[in-house]
Amino acid sequence: MKEVKNSLAICLAAMLGGWLRYLISSFVTFTGHFPLATLLVNYLGTFILVYLVKGYLANKQVSKRFILAISTGFCGGLTTFSSLLLDSIKLVDLGLYTDFILYLVLSIGGSLWIALWAGKKVGL
């Protein structure tokens, strides 16, 4: 029964994360050919994951199910490595190699350093 409840919590949170990703993608489109929406959701997801799960919620009395729903469900539904790869392929197909490299550096480097650092600073 515990696994069913965990699975349901993850599914519901993933639905919300995916919905937020859709909304962001609807309002933030490619800037020229640059996939800004995917970059933003990956930054936001990294920030939320570090701030809430590793910082704020770690110091509160919340259930492990809630943390699992936020980390695996919501942030997993929000962030999108598969979209990052699809956007990267589009840039290469268009011959925009500088944008391709810039996008990968900003996506991976930004998520690892900027959003991670910001989440830790705000959450701890």
C-alpha positions as CSV (number, residue, x, y, z in Angstrom):
1,M,0.0,0.0,0.0
2,K,2.9,2.4,0.8
3,E,4.3,1.9,-2.8
4,V,0.9,2.6,-4.3
5,K,0.6,5.9,-2.3
6,N,4.1,6.9,-3.2
7,S,3.4,6.1,-6.9
8,L,0.2,8.1,-6.8
9,A,1.9,11.1,-5.2
10,I,4.7,11.0,-7.8
11,C,2.2,10.8,-10.7
12,L,0.1,13.7,-9.4
13,A,3.2,15.8,-8.8
14,A,4.7,14.9,-12.2
15,M,1.4,16.0,-13.8
16,L,1.7,19.4,-12.2
17,G,5.4,19.7,-13.1
18,G,4.6,18.8,-16.7
19,W,1.7,21.2,-16.8
20,L,4.0,24.0,-15.5
21,R,6.6,23.1,-18.2
22,Y,3.9,23.4,-20.8
23,L,2.7,26.8,-19.5
24,I,6.3,28.1,-19.4
25,S,6.9,26.8,-23.0
26,S,3.6,28.4,-24.1
27,F,4.7,31.9,-22.9
28,V,8.5,31.7,-23.5
29,T,9.3,30.7,-27.0
30,F,12.5,30.3,-28.9
31,T,14.5,33.5,-28.9
32,G,15.5,33.4,-32.5
33,H,16.4,29.7,-32.6
34,F,17.5,29.5,-28.9
35,P,15.4,27.2,-26.8
36,L,15.0,29.5,-23.8
37,A,11.9,27.8,-22.3
38,T,13.7,24.5,-21.8
39,L,16.7,26.3,-20.3
40,L,14.4,28.1,-17.9
41,V,12.5,25.0,-16.7
42,N,15.8,23.2,-16.2
43,Y,17.1,26.1,-14.1
44,L,13.8,26.4,-12.2
45,G,13.7,22.6,-11.5
46,T,17.2,22.5,-10.3
47,F,16.5,25.5,-8.0
48,I,13.3,24.0,-6.6
49,L,15.0,20.6,-6.1
50,V,17.9,22.0,-4.1
51,Y,16.0,24.8,-2.3
52,L,13.0,22.7,-1.2
53,V,14.3,19.2,-1.0
54,K,17.9,19.7,0.2
55,G,17.4,23.0,2.0
56,Y,14.0,24.0,3.3
57,L,12.1,20.7,3.6
58,A,15.1,18.8,5.0
59,N,14.8,21.0,8.1
60,K,11.0,20.6,8.5
61,Q,8.8,17.8,9.6
62,V,7.4,16.7,6.2
63,S,6.8,13.2,5.0
64,K,9.2,11.3,2.8
65,R,6.3,10.8,0.4
66,F,6.0,14.6,0.0
67,I,9.7,15.0,-0.6
68,L,9.5,12.1,-3.1
69,A,6.6,13.7,-4.9
70,I,8.4,17.1,-5.2
71,S,11.8,15.7,-6.2
72,T,10.9,12.7,-8.4
73,G,7.4,13.8,-9.5
74,F,7.2,17.6,-9.8
75,C,10.8,18.3,-10.6
76,G,11.0,15.3,-12.9
77,G,7.9,16.4,-14.7
78,L,9.1,20.0,-14.9
79,T,12.7,19.5,-16.0
80,T,13.4,17.8,-19.3
81,F,16.6,16.3,-20.4
82,S,14.9,14.8,-23.3
83,S,13.7,18.2,-24.5
84,L,17.2,19.5,-24.0
85,L,18.5,16.9,-26.4
86,L,15.7,17.5,-28.9
87,D,16.4,21.2,-28.9
88,S,20.1,20.5,-29.3
89,I,19.5,18.3,-32.3
90,K,17.3,21.1,-33.8
91,L,20.1,23.6,-33.4
92,V,22.6,21.2,-35.1
93,D,20.2,20.5,-37.9
94,L,19.9,24.2,-38.5
95,G,23.7,24.5,-38.6
96,L,23.7,26.8,-35.5
97,Y,26.7,25.2,-33.9
98,T,27.6,28.3,-31.8
99,D,24.0,28.3,-30.4
100,F,24.2,24.5,-29.8
101,I,27.4,24.8,-27.8
102,L,26.2,27.9,-25.9
103,Y,22.9,26.1,-25.1
104,L,24.6,23.0,-23.7
105,V,27.1,25.1,-21.7
106,L,24.3,27.2,-20.2
107,S,21.9,24.3,-19.6
108,I,24.4,22.0,-18.0
109,G,26.7,24.6,-16.5
110,G,23.9,26.8,-15.4
111,S,21.9,24.0,-13.8
112,L,25.0,22.7,-12.0
113,W,26.4,26.0,-10.9
114,I,23.9,28.9,-11.0
115,A,20.7,27.2,-10.0
116,L,22.4,24.8,-7.6
117,W,24.3,27.6,-5.9
118,A,21.1,29.8,-5.7
119,G,19.1,26.9,-4.3
120,K,21.7,26.2,-1.6
121,K,22.1,29.9,-0.7
122,V,18.3,30.5,-0.4
123,G,17.5,27.1,1.2
124,L,20.2,26.7,3.7
